[in-house]
Amino acid sequence: MASVSQEPATYRPERPQWAEFFKIREMWASLAISMMWLAVLFDALFGPNFVGASNDGNSTTIPSAIFVAFFAFLASASVAKRGFRQGTD
């Protein structure tokens, strides 16, 4: 009597489910930093300027994107420190 041997089962890793993408800390950190700098870009393009007038008639104009970029830098450093650190929570 002849029998046909069956091939060994091959290992196929499962595809990650969509809910697992919500647990990726690095993805959310990079998305947050990208959105911060996108806000700086839009403020630089469409935002108002800070205008300071003095009593002698002179005025100083400073783009508001400079201040927004400063705080985006501080926030980016903070988010990067927390989001990209190695180790467990």
Buried (B, 14 or more C-beta within 10 A) or exposed (E): EEEEEEEEEEEEEEEEEEEEEEEEEEEBBBEBBEEBBEBBBEBBEEBEEEEEEEEEEEEEEEBBBEBBBEEBEEBBEEBBEEBEEEEEE
